Amino acid sequence: MMKELFEKLDFIKIQEKIKQYTTTTLGKERIDSISFLKSLEKINYEIDLTCEMKSILEFDEYFPIDGIKDIRESLARISIANTFLQPKDFLSVLSILKTGRNIKNYLLNRKEKYPLLSDLSSDLFFEKLLERNIEQVVDENENIKDSASRALNNIRQRMKYLSEQLSNQLERILKKYAEKNYIQDELITQRDGRLVIPIKVEHKRHIPGFIHSASASGLTVFIEPAETLELNNEIRSLEFEEKREIERILRELTDY
C-alpha cells in the first residue's frame, strides 16, 4: 500500500532526482530508505537543517564533504579471524577520518551560524593518532613506506645495496660474453623474479649457470650465471623478509 502511495505521489521520482546530487554510495542508500515524516516537530527540524545547509552552500566557504568512502566491506572483512586490511583499505579509512574531522571542525567554528548541523556533527568520529599511523605506513599510491618500521627500512636498504652489486656483476658478465658473440641482446632481463642474461641458444653450454626459460622463437635462452646465484638467492630471501614484515605492519595497524 505504501509503495502505491509513493508511486501516486511521484515520491520515487523525487528520490531519484535527489540521488543525482549525492556524492557517496551511503548517501544514495539513505535516500532509498527515506519515507514520510509524521511528526510536525520532526518536519520543522528537517526544514531547519536544510536551511542551514542551504546557507552554507550559497554563502559560506566550501563544505569539506569530499573524501567520504564506503568502508563497510573492509570492516566486515576484518571481523574474520587472521585477516587484515590492505593499503587501499587504509587509504579509504584515512580519507573518511580526515573528512569527519574536517566537517566537525568546520561546523564547530560556525556553531552560532549553524547550531543544528553543529550538534548533528558532534558524534562524528576521528582519531588523529590513527591518521598519523596510517600516513606513516601507506603512501598515496598504496605502497608501504620505508618509514613504516625500522626493520623494513633496513631490509630495503640491504636489498638496494645487493641489487646494485648484482647489476654491476651482471654488466661485467654481459660485456665479457658479448665480446665472444654469445649474447643475443646486450640487455639484462628478469625471469622468475631473478636477473638473467640472454644467450644465443647454440652457446648455452658455454655459460655456467641455470637456464630459466627460452624465447618464443627458441633462438635465445635466459641464463642466471653461476657467479650471481648467491647474490640472487640473498635478494630473493630479503624479498620474502620484506613481504613478512609488511604483513606484520598491516596486521598491527589493523589491530589498532
matplotlib code that plots the C-alpha trace (Angstrom):
import matplotlib.pyplot as plt

x = [0.0, 2.8, 4.5, 1.3, 1.1, 4.7, 4.0, 0.9, 2.8, 5.8, 7.9, 10.2, 10.9, 11.8, 14.2, 15.9, 16.2, 17.8, 20.2, 21.6, 23.1, 24.6, 28.4, 28.5, 27.0, 26.0, 24.0, 22.2, 21.2, 20.0, 17.8, 16.3, 15.3, 13.6, 9.9, 7.2, 7.6, 4.6, 5.7, 5.4, 8.3, 10.5, 9.4, 10.3, 13.6, 14.5, 13.4, 15.7, 18.6, 18.0, 18.0, 21.3, 22.9, 21.5, 23.1, 26.5, 26.3, 25.1, 27.1, 29.9, 33.2, 33.3, 31.8, 34.5, 32.4, 34.7, 36.6, 33.8, 34.4, 32.3, 34.4, 31.7, 33.1, 36.6, 35.3, 33.2, 36.2, 38.5, 35.8, 37.1, 40.0, 43.5, 42.5, 43.9, 43.4, 45.3, 46.9, 44.0, 41.6, 43.7, 43.7, 39.9, 39.9, 42.3, 40.1, 37.0, 38.8, 40.1, 36.7, 34.9, 37.5, 37.3, 33.5, 33.4, 35.9, 34.2, 30.8, 32.4, 33.9, 30.4, 28.3, 26.4, 25.5, 24.6, 23.7, 21.6, 24.3, 26.9, 25.0, 24.5, 28.2, 29.1, 29.1, 31.5, 34.5, 38.0, 41.3, 44.4, 46.8, 45.3, 45.5, 49.2, 49.9, 48.3, 50.2, 53.4, 52.8, 51.0, 51.7, 49.2, 50.0, 49.1, 52.8, 54.2, 56.7, 60.2, 59.3, 56.7, 59.3, 63.0, 63.2, 61.5, 63.8, 66.9, 65.6, 65.1, 68.4, 70.1, 68.1, 69.1, 72.8, 72.8, 70.7, 73.3, 76.1, 74.2, 73.5, 77.2, 78.3, 75.9, 77.0, 80.6, 79.5, 77.3, 80.2, 82.6, 80.2, 79.3, 82.9, 82.7, 79.5, 77.5, 74.9, 71.6, 70.9, 73.1, 70.2, 69.8, 66.3, 64.3, 62.8, 61.0, 61.9, 65.7, 68.0, 69.3, 71.2, 70.0, 72.3, 72.2, 70.9, 73.9, 76.2, 74.1, 76.5, 79.4, 77.8, 77.8, 74.5, 70.8, 68.6, 65.2, 63.4, 63.7, 62.4, 59.3, 61.5, 63.8, 66.8, 67.5, 67.8, 67.8, 70.6, 71.3, 75.1, 76.6, 78.6, 75.4, 73.4, 74.3, 73.5, 70.2, 69.3, 70.1, 67.9, 65.1, 65.4, 65.2, 62.1, 60.4, 61.5, 60.1, 56.8, 56.6, 57.4, 54.8, 52.2, 53.2, 52.9, 49.5, 48.2, 49.4, 47.8, 44.6, 44.5, 45.0]
y = [0.0, 2.4, 1.6, 2.5, 5.8, 6.6, 6.0, 8.1, 11.0, 10.5, 10.1, 7.6, 10.1, 12.7, 10.1, 9.5, 13.3, 13.8, 10.9, 12.8, 15.2, 12.7, 12.1, 8.8, 5.3, 5.7, 8.8, 7.0, 4.2, 6.7, 8.3, 5.0, 4.4, 7.7, 7.9, 10.4, 12.2, 12.1, 14.5, 18.2, 18.8, 16.4, 18.1, 21.5, 20.2, 18.8, 22.0, 24.0, 21.6, 22.0, 25.8, 25.7, 23.6, 25.8, 28.8, 27.1, 26.1, 29.6, 31.9, 30.2, 28.6, 25.2, 22.4, 19.7, 16.7, 15.2, 12.1, 10.0, 6.4, 3.3, 1.1, -1.3, -4.1, -3.7, -3.5, -6.7, -8.5, -7.9, -9.5, -12.8, -14.3, -13.8, -11.1, -7.6, -4.5, -3.8, -0.4, 0.5, -0.1, 2.0, 5.0, 4.8, 4.7, 7.7, 9.6, 9.2, 10.0, 13.2, 14.1, 13.6, 15.7, 18.5, 18.6, 18.6, 21.4, 23.4, 23.3, 23.8, 27.0, 28.1, 26.8, 30.0, 30.2, 26.6, 25.2, 22.2, 21.0, 21.5, 19.4, 16.8, 16.5, 16.1, 12.3, 12.3, 10.1, 11.0, 9.8, 11.9, 9.2, 6.6, 9.1, 9.7, 6.0, 5.3, 8.2, 6.8, 3.4, 3.9, 6.4, 7.9, 5.2, 2.4, 1.5, 0.7, 3.4, 2.7, 4.6, 2.0, 0.3, 0.2, -3.4, -2.7, 0.2, -2.0, -4.8, -2.4, -0.7, -4.1, -5.1, -1.9, -2.4, -6.1, -5.2, -2.7, -5.2, -7.8, -5.4, -4.4, -8.0, -8.9, -6.0, -7.3, -10.8, -9.5, -7.5, -10.5, -12.8, -10.1, -9.9, -13.7, -13.1, -15.3, -12.6, -12.3, -8.8, -6.7, -6.4, -7.7, -9.0, -10.8, -14.3, -15.8, -12.8, -13.2, -11.3, -13.2, -12.6, -13.5, -16.1, -17.4, -21.0, -22.5, -21.2, -22.2, -24.9, -22.4, -20.4, -22.0, -21.3, -22.0, -21.8, -20.2, -20.0, -19.6, -17.0, -17.8, -18.2, -20.6, -18.6, -17.3, -18.8, -16.8, -17.9, -16.9, -17.1, -19.3, -16.3, -14.5, -17.3, -16.5, -12.8, -13.6, -16.0, -13.4, -10.8, -13.3, -14.2, -10.4, -10.1, -12.8, -11.0, -7.7, -9.4, -10.9, -7.5, -5.7, -8.2, -7.8, -4.0, -4.2, -6.6, -4.4, -1.3, -3.3, -4.2, -0.6]
z = [0.0, 0.9, -2.4, -4.3, -2.4, -3.2, -6.9, -7.0, -5.3, -7.6, -4.4, -6.2, -8.9, -6.2, -4.6, -8.0, -8.5, -5.1, -5.7, -8.7, -6.2, -3.8, -3.8, -1.9, -2.1, 1.5, 0.6, -2.2, 0.1, 2.7, 0.1, -0.8, 2.8, 3.5, 4.0, 5.0, 8.3, 10.6, 13.3, 12.8, 15.1, 13.1, 9.8, 11.1, 12.4, 9.0, 7.3, 9.6, 8.9, 5.2, 5.5, 7.4, 4.7, 2.0, 3.7, 3.7, 0.1, -1.0, 1.2, 3.1, 2.4, 0.6, 2.8, 3.1, 2.2, -0.3, 0.8, 2.3, 1.4, 1.9, 4.2, 5.4, 3.3, 4.7, 8.3, 7.7, 6.3, 9.3, 11.5, 10.1, 12.1, 10.7, 8.2, 7.9, 5.8, 2.7, 1.8, -0.4, 2.5, 4.9, 2.4, 2.4, 6.3, 6.3, 3.9, 5.9, 9.2, 7.7, 6.2, 9.5, 11.3, 8.7, 8.8, 12.6, 12.8, 10.0, 11.9, 15.3, 14.1, 12.9, 15.7, 16.2, 12.5, 12.1, 15.5, 14.3, 11.9, 14.5, 17.0, 14.4, 13.7, 17.4, 17.1, 14.1, 14.9, 14.2, 15.6, 14.9, 16.1, 13.7, 10.9, 11.7, 11.9, 8.6, 6.9, 8.4, 6.8, 3.5, 0.8, -1.6, -4.3, -1.9, -1.3, 2.1, 3.2, 4.3, 7.4, 8.4, 10.5, 11.2, 10.2, 6.8, 6.1, 6.9, 4.7, 1.8, 2.2, 2.1, -1.0, -2.7, -2.0, -3.1, -6.2, -7.3, -6.7, -8.8, -11.6, -11.7, -11.7, -14.5, -16.6, -16.4, -17.3, -20.1, -21.5, -21.3, -23.2, -25.7, -26.7, -27.5, -29.5, -27.1, -26.4, -28.3, -26.9, -24.6, -22.1, -18.5, -18.0, -15.4, -15.3, -12.3, -10.2, -10.9, -13.1, -16.1, -19.4, -22.9, -24.5, -28.0, -27.8, -29.5, -26.8, -23.8, -22.8, -22.7, -19.8, -16.4, -14.7, -14.5, -17.6, -16.6, -19.9, -23.7, -26.1, -28.2, -31.2, -29.5, -30.5, -27.0, -23.6, -20.4, -18.1, -14.5, -14.3, -11.6, -10.4, -9.4, -7.9, -4.3, -4.7, -6.4, -3.6, -0.9, -2.7, -3.0, 0.7, 1.5, -0.7, 1.4, 4.6, 3.2, 2.5, 6.0, 7.6, 5.5, 6.6, 10.2, 9.9, 8.3, 10.9, 13.7, 12.1, 11.6, 15.2, 16.3]

ax = plt.figure().add_subplot(projection="3d")
ax.plot(x, y, z, "-o")
ax.set_aspect("equal")
plt.show()
